[in-house]
Amino acid sequence: MAAGSIGFLSHCVPGIVSPAPRRSAHSIGEKQVLGLRFSASAGIRSKNPRRIARNIVCSSVRKLSEVESSSIVPEELSKIPAAQGVYAIYDKQGELQFVGMSRRISTSVQGHARDLPELCGAVKVAVVESANREELKQAWQAWVEEHIKATGSVPSGNSPGNTTWTAKKKAKNDLKMKPSRDKELTITLEELIGIVVKTHNVVAFIKGSRTAPQCGFSHRVLTILEQQGVDYETVNVLDEEHNSGVREAIKSYSQWPTIPQVFVKGEFVGGADVMSELAESGEISKLFAPLKK
């Protein structure tokens, strides 16, 4: 499942969703939602001001039909905001498959694109700033309701019992260079690294694991690789039980002083800065294109 996404249709029967109440707002503080400013608070008397704020968030999010879609391809995926909000994924025939909500939209959509490429053709995104979970849920429900009113049916991925989009998928394990710390190798670590990077198409030597990177640069590299949708391996240089000595050996092998380090088809590409530059220039798509054929 993509991190932080929600796929259930709460308290709904297919074709029927109780619409969130909508109220007008007046005067005091301003809040920004999707570039639209509105005032929240004073002019409305209520025993529950938090409910008023939620209704305002829901009514201020642009309608699903008004949001432009973007193709789910590497160069467009990299532009999806790493912010909280709602998103709708369409298949390659233009049929709405799933509406989700997430604290980090980019991560959720990239995860879906990686795990369900056959169902991901385009995406619509709406950022909802400074909202709590309940407010996000109301914005999500507004989009689902709109689709139901227009088509008479719930998006297939949001139907009760459908776990296609929400089932947790086991993350790939990090590579272990040695069975244990005390196991002696018959070759040098540098030779072993050479075998590993030439055996696998893409290998990233990082600090921390694939699911829990322990430095911002390693996280950045993993994010870029996920955005590209390529299959890759990771080596945790901080794993002293199975990768003791690798942290220094990889620097000697590549003649590069820092970590992370990325190798493609046995060739050293660079670290976080180089990968970021390639992503920003669009050159990274050419680098990985042969691996997607």
C-alpha positions in Angstrom: 0.0 0.0 0.0 1.2 3.5 -0.7 2.2 5.2 2.5 -0.5 7.1 4.2 -3.2 6.5 1.7 -6.9 5.8 2.6 -9.1 3.8 0.3 -12.3 2.8 2.2 -15.7 4.3 1.6 -16.9 5.0 5.1 -20.6 4.4 6.0 -21.6 4.2 2.3 -23.7 1.9 0.2 -22.6 1.9 -3.5 -24.3 4.8 -5.2 -25.2 6.5 -1.9 -22.9 8.7 0.1 -24.1 11.2 2.7 -22.8 14.6 1.5 -20.8 16.6 3.9 -22.7 19.7 5.1 -21.5 22.9 3.5 -21.7 26.3 5.1 -20.5 29.8 4.2 -17.6 31.4 6.1 -17.1 34.9 7.3 -14.4 37.1 8.6 -11.5 36.4 11.0 -8.5 34.2 10.1 -7.5 33.2 6.6 -6.5 29.7 5.5 -5.0 28.6 2.2 -6.5 25.6 0.4 -5.4 24.9 -3.2 -4.6 28.5 -3.8 -8.1 29.7 -2.7 -8.3 31.9 0.3 -11.2 31.9 2.6 -12.0 33.2 6.0 -12.9 31.0 8.9 -14.4 31.7 12.1 -16.1 34.7 13.8 -19.2 35.4 11.7 -20.6 31.9 12.3 -21.9 31.0 15.7 -21.5 27.4 16.6 -20.7 25.2 19.6 -18.3 23.3 17.4 -15.9 25.7 15.5 -13.8 22.7 14.5 -16.7 21.3 12.5 -17.1 24.6 10.7 -13.4 24.5 9.7 -13.9 21.0 8.3 -16.9 22.0 6.3 -15.0 25.0 4.9 -12.1 22.8 3.9 -14.4 20.4 2.1 -16.3 23.1 0.3 -13.1 24.9 -0.7 -11.4 22.0 -2.4 -11.8 22.2 -6.2 -14.2 19.7 -7.7 -12.7 16.5 -9.1 -14.1 17.5 -12.6 -12.3 20.8 -12.4 -8.8 19.5 -11.7 -6.5 18.8 -14.7 -5.0 15.3 -14.9 -1.3 14.5 -15.4 0.0 11.4 -17.1 1.7 8.9 -14.8 5.1 8.9 -16.4 8.5 9.5 -14.7 8.8 13.1 -15.8 5.3 13.9 -14.5 5.6 11.8 -11.3 8.6 13.9 -10.2 6.3 17.0 -10.3 3.7 15.6 -7.9 3.8 17.6 -4.6 5.2 16.0 -1.5 2.3 17.5 0.5 -0.9 16.3 2.0 -4.2 16.1 0.1 -6.3 13.9 -2.1 -5.7 12.2 -5.4 -7.6 10.3 -8.0 -6.0 7.7 -10.3 -7.4 6.8 -13.7 -6.4 3.9 -15.9 -5.1 4.2 -19.4 -8.6 4.2 -20.8 -9.6 7.2 -18.7 -11.7 5.3 -16.1 -11.4 6.4 -12.5 -10.0 3.5 -10.5 -9.3 4.9 -7.1 -9.6 8.0 -4.9 -7.1 8.3 -2.0 -5.9 10.7 0.6 -2.4 11.0 1.9 -0.1 13.0 4.1 2.4 12.8 1.3 0.7 12.6 -2.1 3.9 12.0 -4.1 4.9 8.9 -2.1 1.4 7.4 -2.4 1.1 7.9 -6.2 4.6 6.7 -6.9 3.9 3.6 -4.8 0.7 2.9 -6.8 2.5 3.5 -10.1 5.2 1.0 -9.1 2.9 -1.7 -7.7 -0.1 -1.3 -10.1 1.3 0.0 -13.4 -1.4 -1.6 -15.5 -4.1 0.5 -13.6 -2.2 3.8 -13.5 -2.6 6.0 -16.6 -3.2 9.5 -15.2 -3.7 11.2 -11.8 -5.5 14.3 -10.5 -4.1 15.9 -7.3 -5.5 18.4 -4.8 -3.3 19.8 -2.0 -5.1 20.5 1.2 -2.9 22.6 3.5 -2.9 22.5 7.3 -5.7 20.0 7.5 -6.1 17.2 10.2 -7.0 13.7 9.3 -10.8 14.3 9.6 -10.6 17.3 7.3 -8.6 15.3 4.7 -11.2 12.5 4.9 -14.0 15.1 4.2 -12.1 16.4 1.1 -11.6 12.8 0.0 -15.3 12.0 0.5 -16.3 15.0 -1.5 -14.4 13.7 -4.5 -15.9 10.2 -4.1 -19.4 11.7 -3.8 -18.9 13.8 -7.0 -18.0 10.7 -9.0 -20.9 8.7 -7.6 -23.4 11.5 -8.5 -21.9 11.7 -12.0 -21.7 8.0 -12.8 -23.9 6.2 -10.3 -21.1 4.0 -9.1 -18.3 3.9 -6.6 -14.7 3.9 -8.1 -13.8 0.2 -8.2 -10.8 0.6 -6.0 -12.9 2.2 -3.3 -15.6 -0.5 -3.3 -16.2 -2.4 0.0 -13.9 -5.4 0.1 -11.6 -4.3 -2.7 -8.0 -4.2 -1.3 -6.2 -3.9 -4.6 -5.0 -0.4 -3.8 -4.7 -0.7 0.0 -3.2 -4.1 0.6 0.3 -3.9 2.2 3.0 -5.2 -0.1 6.2 -6.6 1.4 9.2 -4.4 0.8 12.2 -5.8 -1.0 15.0 -6.9 1.3 18.3 -5.1 1.4 21.3 -7.1 0.0 23.5 -8.8 2.5 27.2 -8.9 1.4 28.2 -11.5 4.1 26.3 -14.3 6.0 27.6 -12.8 9.3 30.2 -10.5 10.7 32.5 -13.3 11.6 32.3 -15.1 8.3 35.5 -14.8 6.3 35.3 -14.2 2.6 37.5 -15.9 0.0 37.7 -12.7 -2.0 38.2 -9.0 -1.0 35.2 -6.8 -0.3 36.1 -4.7 -3.3 35.9 -7.8 -5.5 32.6 -8.7 -4.0 31.2 -5.2 -4.6 32.3 -5.5 -8.2 30.3 -8.8 -8.6 27.2 -7.3 -6.9 27.1 -4.1 -9.1 27.6 -6.0 -12.3 25.1 -8.7 -11.4 22.2 -6.3 -10.7 21.0 -3.5 -13.0 20.7 -0.9 -10.3 22.4 -0.9 -6.9 22.2 1.9 -4.3 24.6 1.8 -1.4 22.9 3.8 1.3 22.9 4.6 5.0 20.0 2.7 6.6 17.6 0.3 5.0 15.3 0.6 1.9 12.3 1.2 4.2 14.1 3.3 6.8 16.9 5.4 5.3 19.0 7.1 8.0 20.2 10.2 6.2 18.5 12.8 4.0 20.8 12.1 1.1 20.0 8.4 1.1 16.3 9.2 1.3 16.6 11.5 -1.7 18.3 8.9 -3.8 15.6 6.3 -2.9 12.9 8.8 -3.8 14.4 9.4 -7.2 14.7 5.7 -7.9 11.1 5.2 -6.9 10.0 8.0 -9.1 11.7 6.4 -12.1 9.9 3.1 -11.4 13.0 1.0 -11.9 13.8 -2.2 -10.1 16.8 -1.7 -7.8 18.7 -3.2 -5.0 19.9 -1.6 -1.8 22.9 -2.2 0.4 22.8 -0.8 3.9 26.4 0.2 4.7 25.4 0.7 8.4 24.5 -3.0 8.8 27.5 -4.2 10.8 26.3 -7.8 11.0 26.1 -8.5 7.3 27.9 -5.6 5.7 30.8 -4.8 8.0 33.6 -3.1 6.2 31.4 -2.2 3.2 31.2 1.5 4.2 34.9 2.0 3.5 35.3 -0.6 0.8 32.7 1.0 -1.5 34.5 4.4 -1.2 37.7 2.6 -2.3 36.0 0.7 -5.1 34.3 3.8 -6.7 37.0 6.3 -5.7 34.2 8.5 -4.3 34.3 9.7 -0.7 30.6 9.9 0.3 27.5 7.8 0.6 25.0 7.2 -1.0 26.4 5.8 -4.2 24.4 4.5 -7.2 25.5 2.1 -9.8 23.7 1.3 -13.1 24.7 -1.7 -15.2 28.0 -1.9 -13.2 28.9 1.7 -13.8 29.2 4.3 -11.0 26.7 7.1 -11.6 27.2 9.3 -8.5 25.6 10.3 -5.2 22.6 12.3 -4.1 23.7 15.5 -5.8 24.4 13.9 -9.2 21.2 11.9 -9.1 19.2 15.1 -8.2 20.9 17.0 -11.1 20.0 14.2 -13.5 16.4 14.2 -12.3 16.1 17.9 -12.6 17.5 18.0 -16.1 15.5 15.0 -17.3 18.6 13.1 -18.2 17.8 10.4 -15.7 15.0 9.2 -17.9 17.6 8.4 -20.6 19.8 6.6 -18.1 17.0 4.2 -17.0 15.1 3.9 -20.4 17.0 0.8 -21.5 16.0 -1.0 -18.2 12.3 -0.4 -18.8 12.1 -2.1 -22.2 
